[in-house]
Amino acid sequence: MTILCISFDILSCVVIVYREKLPDLLVQFVCKTYLATLVGVSFFALMYICADIYTERKLYKRVVKRYSIFALFGVILIYVLPIHYYYDRNRSVLYTYGPSDLATYAFALGTLLMLLALLWKERARINPGRREAVLIWMGVWICAALIQFFNSTLLLVGYASSMGMIVLCLKLENPEMNLNRKTGLFNHSAFLQYTRQLYDRGCRFSVLAVIFDRSSYKTIRSEVEEAVNMEIVECLTKIPDAIVFENTDGELLLLFADKERAENGMTMLRKRFEEKWGKGSGAAYYKCNRK
């Protein structure tokens, strides 16, 4: 939604500049679609928080439906109400104004107020890092919207949206935080987050643990040990329907959607572990014992 918002922000500037050469309906559609995406960004920010609060699927769907009606009404109003344009070629200043713009500010602000109310009311149930990141995002966005509202020549809202996404990525959605840099597998923290989501949604799942006896590596060189480990990791990641996590040093977890798939994965692993591991010039063959 943020990408759409920024894209239509840029496109609306283009059509305003060349509006005399373009159909008026096209210019109106592009400009109003940009305004509609602003309401969309605020709506999805609200849904982002609700996903933490309403973990039960049925309850979450009811909440989404209720807020969707509010956002949809705002979008319809934006398209129905008239919109006006201003463009000063000499000063390179352009913006839109009128009832459609005012409706956008009203509904986007209303959605953000509901978001802030939820953040306060349900603060105990929301991940503190997510709460802080969303507050920063919304703070930047509200400041930009207020500045642009009182000074239409400063087009800051789209820029503020992209900055908000950067904040969320760095604080929450950065995949490096949930990956083991050496193996590239999801780590223990990612395993806990993922299984918690499955549990909250009432989804069944099966976990297969692969545990290594570290004493088995005493007779081989460190470079051979590393090569064997990576070979095993590559093998596990190729097992169908399995999500692989590195729980602790010497323990890997394979998560499956059901018991039957987990048993199929176990059969494949037993067959592979009966063969030898390790290859390459100077590398000793290493066979893992299974218990």
Backbone hydrogen bonds in HBPLUS format (Angstrom, degrees):
<---DONOR---> <-ACCEPTOR-->    atom                        ^
c    i                          cat <-CA-CA->   ^        H-A-AA   ^      H-
h    n   atom  resd res      DA  || num        DHA   H-A  angle D-A-AA Bond
n    s   type  num  typ     dist DA aas  dist angle  dist       angle   num
A0005-CYS N   A0001-MET O   2.84 MM   4  6.10 155.6  1.90 147.3 154.6     1
A0006-ILE N   A0002-THR O   2.96 MM   4  6.21 165.8  1.98 152.5 154.7     2
A0007-SER N   A0003-ILE O   2.89 MM   4  6.01 159.0  1.94 147.2 153.9     3
A0008-PHE N   A0004-LEU O   2.88 MM   4  6.05 167.5  1.89 155.3 157.8     4
A0009-ASP N   A0005-CYS O   2.91 MM   4  6.01 137.8  2.09 139.2 151.7     5
A0010-ILE N   A0006-ILE O   3.06 MM   4  6.35 159.0  2.11 149.4 152.6     6
A0011-LEU N   A0007-SER O   2.91 MM   4  6.15 162.7  1.94 146.7 152.5     7
A0012-SER N   A0008-PHE O   2.78 MM   4  5.70 151.4  1.86 137.2 144.3     8
A0013-CYS N   A0009-ASP O   3.35 MM   4  6.60 148.7  2.45 137.5 144.6     9
A0014-VAL N   A0010-ILE O   3.19 MM   4  6.57 150.5  2.28 145.1 153.2    10
A0015-VAL N   A0011-LEU O   2.97 MM   4  6.32 163.7  2.00 156.6 159.6    11
A0016-ILE N   A0012-SER O   3.02 MM   4  6.11 148.1  2.13 142.4 150.7    12
A0017-VAL N   A0013-CYS O   3.14 MM   4  6.30 158.0  2.19 143.8 149.1    13
A0018-TYR N   A0014-VAL O   3.10 MM   4  6.39 154.2  2.17 148.2 155.2    14
A0019-ARG N   A0016-ILE O   3.41 MM   3  4.89 166.7  2.43 101.0 100.1    15
A0021-LYS N   A0018-TYR O   3.01 MM   3  5.58 149.6  2.10 115.0 123.6    16
A0022-LEU N   A0019-ARG O   3.29 MM   3  4.98 152.7  2.37  93.7 101.7    17
A0026-LEU N   A0023-PRO O   3.12 MM   3  5.37 124.3  2.45 101.9 115.1    18
A0027-VAL N   A0023-PRO O   3.19 MM   4  6.58 160.9  2.23 153.6 158.4    19
A0028-GLN N   A0024-ASP O   2.92 MM   4  6.16 164.9  1.95 154.2 158.3    20
A0029-PHE N   A0025-LEU O   2.89 MM   4  6.02 158.3  1.94 142.9 149.5    21
A0030-VAL N   A0026-LEU O   3.00 MM   4  6.20 168.3  2.01 155.9 157.6    22
A0031-CYS N   A0027-VAL O   3.05 MM   4  6.18 171.5  2.06 153.0 155.8    23
A0032-LYS N   A0028-GLN O   2.85 MM   4  5.88 162.4  1.88 151.9 157.4    24
A0033-THR N   A0029-PHE O   2.84 MM   4  5.86 145.7  1.96 142.0 152.0    25
A0034-TYR N   A0030-VAL O   3.04 MM   4  6.30 151.1  2.13 145.3 152.3    26
A0035-LEU N   A0031-CYS O   3.20 MM   4  6.55 155.2  2.26 140.8 146.8    27
A0036-ALA N   A0032-LYS O   2.84 MM   4  6.12 149.7  1.93 143.7 152.6    28
A0037-THR N   A0033-THR O   2.93 MM   4  6.19 147.6  2.04 146.5 154.4    29
A0038-LEU N   A0034-TYR O   3.29 MM   4  6.64 135.9  2.49 139.6 150.5    30
A0038-LEU N   A0035-LEU O   3.18 MM   3  5.24 132.7  2.41  95.6 108.1    31
A0040-GLY N   A0036-ALA O   2.97 MM   4  6.29 149.7  2.06 141.2 150.8    32
A0041-VAL N   A0037-THR O   2.80 MM   4  6.06 149.7  1.90 146.2 152.4    33
A0042-SER N   A0038-LEU O   3.24 MM   4  6.52 164.4  2.27 146.2 149.1    34
A0043-PHE N   A0039-VAL O   2.92 MM   4  6.13 150.4  2.01 146.0 155.1    35
A0044-PHE N   A0040-GLY O   2.91 MM   4  6.14 164.5  1.93 154.8 157.5    36
A0045-ALA N   A0041-VAL O   2.98 MM   4  6.17 143.5  2.12 143.5 153.9    37
A0046-LEU N   A0042-SER O   3.12 MM   4  6.35 148.5  2.22 138.7 146.4    38
A0046-LEU N   A0043-PHE O   3.09 MM   3  5.12 118.1  2.49  94.5 109.3    39
A0047-MET N   A0043-PHE O   2.96 MM   4  6.36 151.8  2.05 145.9 154.3    40
A0048-TYR N   A0044-PHE O   2.89 MM   4  5.98 143.7  2.02 137.6 147.2    41
A0049-ILE N   A0045-ALA O   3.31 MM   4  6.62 146.3  2.43 140.9 147.4    42
A0050-CYS N   A0046-LEU O   2.98 MM   4  6.26 158.8  2.02 147.6 154.3    43
A0051-ALA N   A0047-MET O   3.00 MM   4  6.16 142.3  2.15 145.5 152.9    44
A0052-ASP N   A0049-ILE O   3.00 MM   3  5.50 142.1  2.15 111.6 121.4    45
A0053-ILE N   A0049-ILE O   3.28 MM   4  6.65 146.8  2.40 143.1 152.7    46
A0053-ILE N   A0050-CYS O   3.08 MM   3  4.92 117.8  2.49  90.8 106.6    47
A0054-TYR N   A0050-CYS O   2.77 MM   4  5.67 165.7  1.79 157.2 160.5    48
A0060-TYR N   A0056-GLU O   2.92 MM   4  6.10 160.6  1.96 157.8 164.2    49
A0061-LYS N   A0057-ARG O   2.98 MM   4  6.20 155.5  2.04 149.3 155.3    50
A0062-ARG N   A0058-LYS O   3.11 MM   4  6.40 153.6  2.19 145.5 152.1    51
A0063-VAL N   A0059-LEU O   3.04 MM   4  6.32 158.7  2.09 151.0 156.5    52
A0064-VAL N   A0060-TYR O   2.89 MM   4  6.11 163.1  1.92 152.5 157.4    53
A0065-LYS N   A0061-LYS O   2.93 MM   4  6.08 156.8  1.98 145.2 151.5    54
A0066-ARG N   A0062-ARG O   3.05 MM   4  6.30 156.3  2.11 145.6 151.4    55
A0067-TYR N   A0063-VAL O   3.05 MM   4  6.32 169.7  2.06 158.8 160.2    56
A0068-SER N   A0064-VAL O   2.80 MM   4  5.80 144.6  1.93 144.4 155.3    57
A0069-ILE N   A0065-LYS O   3.18 MM   4  6.37 150.6  2.27 145.3 150.1    58
A0071-ALA N   A0067-TYR O   3.01 MM   4  6.32 164.5  2.04 152.3 155.8    59
A0072-LEU N   A0068-SER O   2.76 MM   4  5.87 161.2  1.80 152.2 158.0    60
A0073-PHE N   A0069-ILE O   3.01 MM   4  6.11 155.5  2.07 143.7 149.8    61
A0074-GLY N   A0070-PHE O   3.19 MM   4  6.48 153.0  2.27 143.0 150.1    62
A0075-VAL N   A0071-ALA O   2.98 MM   4  6.31 154.6  2.04 150.3 157.1    63
A0076-ILE N   A0072-LEU O   2.95 MM   4  6.19 164.5  1.98 153.7 157.3    64
A0077-LEU N   A0073-PHE O   3.01 MM   4  6.19 158.1  2.06 145.2 151.4    65
A0078-ILE N   A0074-GLY O   2.99 MM   4  6.24 149.7  2.09 144.9 153.1    66
A0079-TYR N   A0075-VAL O   3.16 MM   4  6.50 154.4  2.22 149.6 155.1    67
A0080-VAL N   A0076-ILE O   2.98 MM   4  6.20 144.1  2.12 146.5 157.1    68
A0081-LEU N   A0077-LEU O   2.96 MM   4  6.00 168.0  1.98 155.5 157.3    69
A0100-SER N   A0082-PRO O   3.10 MM  18  5.75 152.5  2.18 167.4 161.6    70
A0084-HIS N   A0097-TYR O   2.82 MM  13  5.24 156.1  1.87 169.7 169.5    71
A0097-TYR N   A0084-HIS O   2.92 MM  13  5.24 152.7  1.99 135.3 139.9    72
A0086-TYR N   A0095-TYR O   2.82 MM   9  5.42 145.9  1.94 168.4 171.7    73
A0095-TYR N   A0086-TYR O   2.96 MM   9  5.42 147.1  2.07 146.4 152.4    74
A0088-ASP N   A0093-VAL O   2.71 MM   5  5.13 165.2  1.73 159.1 164.3    75
A0092-SER N   A0088-ASP O   2.83 MM   4  5.66 114.9  2.26 143.4 161.5    76
A0093-VAL N   A0088-ASP O   3.15 MM   5  5.13 154.9  2.22 137.4 142.2    77
A0101-ASP N   A0098-GLY O   3.14 MM   3  5.48 121.4  2.50 107.4 120.6    78
A0102-LEU N   A0098-GLY O   3.13 MM   4  6.46 159.4  2.18 152.3 158.6    79
A0103-ALA N   A0099-PRO O   2.91 MM   4  6.13 154.9  1.97 151.3 157.7    80
A0104-THR N   A0100-SER O   3.13 MM   4  6.37 149.0  2.23 139.9 147.9    81
A0105-TYR N   A0101-ASP O   3.06 MM   4  6.46 161.6  2.10 155.5 158.7    82
A0106-ALA N   A0102-LEU O   2.99 MM   4  6.18 158.3  2.03 147.3 153.7    83
A0107-PHE N   A0103-ALA O   2.98 MM   4  6.16 169.9  1.99 155.1 156.4    84
A0108-ALA N   A0104-THR O   2.89 MM   4  5.88 163.7  1.92 154.1 159.7    85
A0109-LEU N   A0105-TYR O   2.95 MM   4  5.78 157.6  2.00 139.1 146.3    86
A0110-GLY N   A0106-ALA O   2.92 MM   4  6.01 149.4  2.01 137.2 146.5    87
A0111-THR N   A0107-PHE O   2.96 MM   4  6.13 157.2  2.02 144.9 149.9    88
A0112-LEU N   A0108-ALA O   3.00 MM   4  6.23 157.8  2.05 147.1 153.3    89
A0113-LEU N   A0109-LEU O   2.89 MM   4  6.10 149.7  1.98 147.7 155.9    90
A0114-MET N   A0110-GLY O   3.08 MM   4  6.36 151.8  2.16 143.6 150.7    91
A0115-LEU N   A0111-THR O   2.94 MM   4  6.23 149.1  2.04 143.6 152.8    92
A0116-LEU N   A0112-LEU O   2.91 MM   4  6.19 160.2  1.95 149.1 153.3    93
A0117-ALA N   A0113-LEU O   2.94 MM   4  6.12 152.0  2.02 143.0 151.0    94
A0118-LEU N   A0114-MET O   2.97 MM   4  6.20 153.9  2.04 144.9 151.4    95
A0119-LEU N   A0115-LEU O   2.91 MM   4  6.20 156.9  1.96 150.4 157.3    96
A0120-TRP N   A0116-LEU O   3.06 MM   4  6.29 150.5  2.15 143.5 150.2    97
A0121-LYS N   A0117-ALA O   2.86 MM   4  6.03 168.3  1.88 152.0 155.8    98
A0122-GLU N   A0118-LEU O   2.83 MM   4  5.64 168.2  1.84 150.4 154.3    99
A0125-ARG N   A0122-GLU O   2.98 MM   3  5.55 150.4  2.07 117.5 125.9   100
A0126-ILE N   A0123-ARG O   3.45 MM   3  5.35 160.3  2.49  99.1 104.7   101
A0130-ARG N   A0127-ASN O   2.98 MM   3  5.25 116.5  2.40 104.5 120.1   102
A0131-ARG N   A0127-ASN O   2.88 MM   4  6.16 160.7  1.91 160.4 167.0   103
A0132-GLU N   A0128-PRO O   2.98 MM   4  6.14 161.4  2.02 147.4 151.9   104
A0133-ALA N   A0129-GLY O   3.00 MM   4  6.14 160.3  2.04 144.6 150.3   105
A0134-VAL N   A0130-ARG O   2.95 MM   4  6.07 165.4  1.97 153.7 156.9   106
A0135-LEU N   A0131-ARG O   3.03 MM   4  6.15 154.8  2.10 144.2 151.5   107
A0136-ILE N   A0132-GLU O   3.02 MM   4  6.27 155.1  2.09 147.7 153.9   108
A0137-TRP N   A0133-ALA O   2.96 MM   4  6.19 163.2  1.99 147.8 152.8   109
A0138-MET N   A0134-VAL O   2.80 MM   4  5.96 169.9  1.81 154.3 156.8   110
A0139-GLY N   A0135-LEU O   2.82 MM   4  5.84 150.7  1.91 140.3 149.4   111
A0140-VAL N   A0136-ILE O   2.96 MM   4  6.17 163.8  1.99 154.1 156.9   112
A0141-TRP N   A0137-TRP O   3.03 MM   4  6.22 158.8  2.07 146.8 153.3   113
A0142-ILE N   A0138-MET O   2.81 MM   4  5.92 164.2  1.83 152.2 156.0   114
A0143-CYS N   A0139-GLY O   3.08 MM   4  6.17 163.6  2.11 145.9 150.7   115
A0144-ALA N   A0140-VAL O   3.05 MM   4  6.22 160.0  2.09 144.8 150.4   116
A0145-ALA N   A0141-TRP O   2.88 MM   4  6.10 157.1  1.93 148.5 155.2   117
A0146-LEU N   A0142-ILE O   2.90 MM   4  6.11 158.5  1.95 151.9 157.0   118
A0147-ILE N   A0143-CYS O   3.00 MM   4  6.22 161.7  2.04 149.6 154.5   119
A0148-GLN N   A0144-ALA O   2.93 MM   4  6.12 162.8  1.96 149.2 154.2   120
A0149-PHE N   A0145-ALA O   2.82 MM   4  5.92 143.6  1.95 141.6 152.2   121
A0150-PHE N   A0146-LEU O   3.16 MM   4  6.38 155.6  2.22 147.7 151.8   122
A0151-ASN N   A0147-ILE O   2.84 MM   4  5.88 129.8  2.09 140.1 155.2   123
A0154-LEU N   A0151-ASN O   3.12 MM   3  6.00 168.8  2.14 126.4 129.6   124
A0160-ALA N   A0156-LEU O   2.86 MM   4  6.07 156.0  1.92 156.0 163.4   125
A0161-SER N   A0157-VAL O   2.99 MM   4  6.29 147.5  2.10 147.5 156.0   126
A0162-SER N   A0158-GLY O   3.20 MM   4  6.55 158.8  2.25 149.5 153.5   127
A0163-MET N   A0159-TYR O   3.04 MM   4  6.32 153.9  2.11 147.9 155.5   128
A0164-GLY N   A0160-ALA O   2.93 MM   4  6.15 147.9  2.03 143.4 152.0   129
A0165-MET N   A0161-SER O   3.10 MM   4  6.47 149.0  2.20 145.2 152.9   130
A0166-ILE N   A0162-SER O   3.12 MM   4  6.43 148.2  2.23 143.0 151.2   131
A0167-VAL N   A0163-MET O   3.05 MM   4  6.38 155.1  2.11 147.9 154.0   132
A0168-LEU N   A0164-GLY O   3.04 MM   4  6.35 162.0  2.07 150.9 155.0   133
A0169-CYS N   A0165-MET O   2.93 MM   4  6.10 158.1  1.97 146.2 152.5   134
A0170-LEU N   A0166-ILE O   2.93 MM   4  6.11 167.8  1.94 154.3 157.0   135
A0171-LYS N   A0167-VAL O   2.98 MM   4  6.06 159.5  2.02 151.8 157.4   136
A0172-LEU N   A0168-LEU O   2.80 MM   4  5.46 153.7  1.86 143.7 150.8   137
A0173-GLU N   A0168-LEU O   3.04 MM   5  6.28 161.9  2.08 140.0 145.8   138
A0177-MET N   A0174-ASN O   3.11 MM   3  5.91 159.6  2.15 124.2 128.9   139
A0178-ASN N   A0175-PRO O   3.00 MM   3  5.46 149.6  2.09 112.7 121.3   140
A0187-ASN N   A0178-ASN O   2.98 MM   9  5.54 153.7  2.05 126.9 131.7   141
A0180-ASN N   A0185-LEU O   2.76 MM   5  5.45 160.4  1.80 163.1 170.0   142
A0184-GLY N   A0180-ASN O   2.64 MM   4  5.14 148.8  1.74 153.9 163.1   143
A0246-GLU N   A0186-PHE O   2.71 MM  60  6.10 162.0  1.74 168.3 174.1   144
A0191-PHE N   A0187-ASN O   3.05 MM   4  6.39 151.6  2.13 148.3 156.9   145
A0192-LEU N   A0188-HIS O   3.04 MM   4  6.37 157.9  2.09 152.4 157.0   146
A0193-GLN N   A0189-SER O   3.05 MM   4  6.31 163.9  2.08 151.6 155.9   147
A0194-TYR N   A0190-ALA O   2.93 MM   4  6.01 164.7  1.95 150.6 155.0   148
A0195-THR N   A0191-PHE O   2.99 MM   4  6.07 170.7  2.00 152.2 155.0   149
A0196-ARG N   A0192-LEU O   3.00 MM   4  5.99 146.5  2.11 140.3 149.5   150
A0197-GLN N   A0193-GLN O   3.16 MM   4  6.42 154.4  2.23 143.9 149.7   151
A0198-LEU N   A0194-TYR O   3.09 MM   4  6.45 158.5  2.14 148.3 154.1   152
A0199-TYR N   A0195-THR O   2.87 MM   4  6.03 155.5  1.93 144.3 151.2   153
A0200-ASP N   A0196-ARG O   2.86 MM   4  6.05 162.6  1.89 151.7 156.3   154
A0201-ARG N   A0197-GLN O   3.04 MM   4  6.19 146.1  2.16 143.9 152.5   155
A0203-CYS N   A0198-LEU O   2.87 MM   5  5.08 155.2  1.93 162.3 157.7   156
A0202-GLY N   A0199-TYR O   3.08 MM   3  5.11 156.2  2.13 102.6 109.9   157
A0206-SER N   A0256-PHE O   2.94 MM  50  5.12 163.1  1.97 136.0 141.3   158
A0256-PHE N   A0206-SER O   2.73 MM  50  5.12 170.6  1.74 160.9 163.4   159
A0208-LEU N   A0254-LEU O   2.77 MM  46  4.97 163.9  1.80 147.9 153.5   160
A0254-LEU N   A0208-LEU O   2.74 MM  46  4.97 161.7  1.77 148.8 155.2   161
A0210-VAL N   A0252-LEU O   2.73 MM  42  5.06 169.7  1.74 160.6 162.7   162
A0252-LEU N   A0210-VAL O   2.85 MM  42  5.06 166.7  1.86 147.4 151.4   163
A0212-PHE N   A0250-GLY O   2.79 MM  38  5.00 168.4  1.81 152.3 154.8   164
A0216-SER N   A0213-ASP O   2.98 MM   3  5.80 163.8  2.01 123.9 129.1   165
A0217-TYR N   A0214-ARG O   3.13 MM   3  5.79 166.9  2.15 117.9 121.8   166
A0218-LYS N   A0215-SER O   3.30 MM   3  5.62 169.8  2.31 112.9 114.7   167
A0220-ILE N   A0217-TYR O   3.25 MM   3  5.57 168.4  2.26 112.7 116.1   168
A0225-GLU N   A0221-ARG O   2.94 MM   4  6.26 156.4  2.00 150.7 158.1   169
A0226-GLU N   A0222-SER O   2.95 MM   4  6.20 156.2  2.00 148.6 154.2   170
A0227-ALA N   A0223-GLU O   3.07 MM   4  6.25 152.9  2.15 136.0 143.2   171
A0228-VAL N   A0224-VAL O   2.87 MM   4  6.12 157.0  1.93 152.6 158.8   172
A0229-ASN N   A0225-GLU O   2.92 MM   4  6.16 162.6  1.95 150.8 155.5   173
A0230-MET N   A0226-GLU O   3.06 MM   4  6.27 163.5  2.09 149.5 153.0   174
A0231-GLU N   A0227-ALA O   3.00 MM   4  6.15 147.2  2.11 140.9 150.3   175
A0232-ILE N   A0228-VAL O   2.93 MM   4  6.22 153.4  2.01 151.8 158.6   176
A0233-VAL N   A0229-ASN O   2.91 MM   4  6.19 160.6  1.95 150.6 156.3   177
A0234-GLU N   A0230-MET O   2.93 MM   4  6.07 160.2  1.97 144.2 149.3   178
A0235-CYS N   A0231-GLU O   3.05 MM   4  6.25 148.3  2.15 138.3 146.8   179
A0236-LEU N   A0232-ILE O   2.93 MM   4  6.24 159.5  1.97 154.9 159.7   180
A0237-THR N   A0233-VAL O   3.04 MM   4  6.26 157.9  2.09 152.4 157.8   181
A0238-LYS N   A0235-CYS O   3.18 MM   3  5.40 148.6  2.28 102.3 111.6   182
A0239-ILE N   A0236-LEU O   3.16 MM   3  5.48 165.9  2.18 110.9 115.2   183
A0243-ILE N   A0255-LEU O   3.06 MM  12  5.11 155.4  2.12 137.7 145.5   184
A0255-LEU N   A0243-ILE O   2.89 MM  12  5.11 168.8  1.90 145.1 148.2   185
A0245-PHE N   A0253-LEU O   2.77 MM   8  5.04 159.7  1.81 154.0 159.9   186
A0253-LEU N   A0245-PHE O   2.79 MM   8  5.04 167.7  1.81 148.5 152.9   187
A0247-ASN N   A0251-GLU O   3.08 MM   4  5.69 129.7  2.34 137.7 151.0   188
A0251-GLU N   A0248-THR O   3.03 MM   3  5.23 156.9  2.08 134.4 128.9   189
A0262-ALA N   A0258-ASP O   3.21 MM   4  6.47 151.3  2.30 142.5 150.9   190
A0263-GLU N   A0259-LYS O   2.89 MM   4  6.18 152.6  1.96 152.5 159.4   191
A0264-ASN N   A0260-GLU O   3.03 MM   4  6.33 151.1  2.12 143.6 151.5   192
A0265-GLY N   A0261-ARG O   2.92 MM   4  6.16 154.0  1.99 144.3 151.4   193
A0266-MET N   A0262-ALA O   2.88 MM   4  6.15 149.0  1.97 143.6 152.5   194
A0267-THR N   A0263-GLU O   2.99 MM   4  6.23 151.9  2.07 143.9 150.7   195
A0268-MET N   A0264-ASN O   3.11 MM   4  6.41 156.5  2.17 146.5 152.1   196
A0269-LEU N   A0265-GLY O   2.96 MM   4  6.20 155.5  2.02 147.3 154.2   197
A0270-ARG N   A0266-MET O   2.91 MM   4  6.12 165.6  1.93 153.5 156.7   198
A0271-LYS N   A0267-THR O   3.13 MM   4  6.28 158.4  2.18 144.4 150.2   199
A0272-ARG N   A0268-MET O   2.99 MM   4  6.24 154.4  2.06 144.8 152.0   200
A0273-PHE N   A0269-LEU O   2.78 MM   4  5.96 158.5  1.83 157.6 163.4   201
A0275-GLU N   A0272-ARG O   3.06 MM   3  5.57 158.8  2.10 111.4 118.2   202
A0277-TRP N   A0286-TYR O   2.55 MM   9  4.92 157.2  1.60 140.1 148.1   203
A0286-TYR N   A0277-TRP O   2.58 MM   9  4.92 167.2  1.60 164.9 163.6   204
A0283-ALA N   A0280-GLY O   3.16 MM   3  5.42 164.9  2.19 123.7 125.4   205
